[in-house]
Amino acid sequence: MIKFEDDSFQKFTYTKEQIKKFFENAQKDLKMAENLNNSEIAYRICYEALIKLGIAMISKFNYKVRSNTGHHYKILQKIAEITKLKDEVNYIQFVRRKRNADLYEGGADFTETELRNLLKITKKIFNHIPK
């Protein structure tokens, strides 16, 4: 059973339509990232698709993440718990740290290889969503 810590998550009942929209929005971002010719922008959008996917997964348990420091980290932890893809999510934690360096430490370069890895893992996570 997945446990949602009170300091990071709160009970919230979503409608089926809201949950469906979360998943659709994450899928839309993934497709956008796949089709962009700029690896840096695609990398950022793919990361956002993963966060949106995590929010969607969490919503199926009738929880939402609290907007606290480290909430992306908590979302990624829940993705690992829900999908059982711990190694893949460990790589995504690297992606999260690099994205943070880009935002808060003056920039980071995102390579085409890193983008391909991120896209591959993101698709794998999408394919491991419990029904």
N, C-alpha and C positions, 0 to 999 in steps of 0.2 A: 504494500500500500504506500502511496506517495504521501509524504507529510509536508504540509505547507506551514512554515514558521510564521507566527503572528507578526513579528517585527518586519517581515518582508512581503507578506501576502495578506489579503483580506478576503473574506467570504463575499461573493458577489454572484448573483444569478443572472446569467445571460440568456437571451432567447436563442433558439436554434439559428435564426436568421443572422443575429449578431455574430455568432461563432462562425457561421458559413462565410460571412463577409471578412472576418479576420483571416481565414485561410485563403480566400480569394485574393485579398490584398497582398499577402505574403507571396503567393504564386505569381501575381502580376509583377512584383518587384524582382523576383527571380528571373522571369522571362526578360524583363528589361535589362538586367545585368548581363544576361547571356548574349544579348543583341547589341550591346554598346561596343564601340571601337576604342574607347578610352579605358584602359585597365584600372586606373586609379578611381575613376568615377564608378565603374562597374563593381569594383571591390567594396566600396562604401555601400552601394545599393544592395549588393548581395548580403553584406553583414546586416543591413536593416531588414532584409527579407527573413533572415534567421531570427532576429529579435521578434519580428511580427509573428513568425511561425511559433516561437515559444509562447508568446502572449496567447495565441490561438489555442495551443495545447493546454495551457494552464486554464483558460476559460472553460474548457470542457469539464474540468473538475470543480467548476463554480467558484473559482478564485480569480483575483486579479493581483498583479504585482503592485506593491507600493512604490511610489517614485522617490526612493531613498538613494543615498550614496551606495553604489554597488548593485543597483537593481538589474543591470544587464548581466552581471556575474551570476546573480540568483536565477535569472531567466535561463541562462545557459546551463546551470546546474540542473534545473528541472527538465530541460530537454534531454540531458544525459540520463536522468532517472527514468523518464517516461519512455524513451526509445531504446535504452540500454546500450547506446553508442558512446560509451565513455571516452574511448581513444579519440574519436572524431571530435567530440566536444572539447577535449583537451586542446586539440589543434585550434578550435574556434576561440578558446580562451587566449591563445597566442594572438589570434586575429584581433580580439577585443583589446588586448594590451597595445598592439601596434596602432590600432585606430585611435586609442587614447593618446598615444605619443604624437600622432598626427595632429590631434585637436589641441592638446594641452602642453606639448613640449616643443613646438616649433616646426613640426612636420615629420613625415615619414614617406618613404617611397614604397609603392606597391607594384611588384613585378607581375609580368604576364603569367609566370609560373605560379606565383602565389594566388593569383586570380583563378587559374585553372583548378588548383587544389581546393580553393574555397568553393567554387561552383560544384565540383565533384562531391564534396562532403555535404554541401547544402542539399543537393539532389538526393543523396543517400538518406539524409535525415527526413526529407519530405516523404521518401518511400518507406520509412519506418514508423510512421505515425500510426499508433493504435487506432483501430476503428471503434 
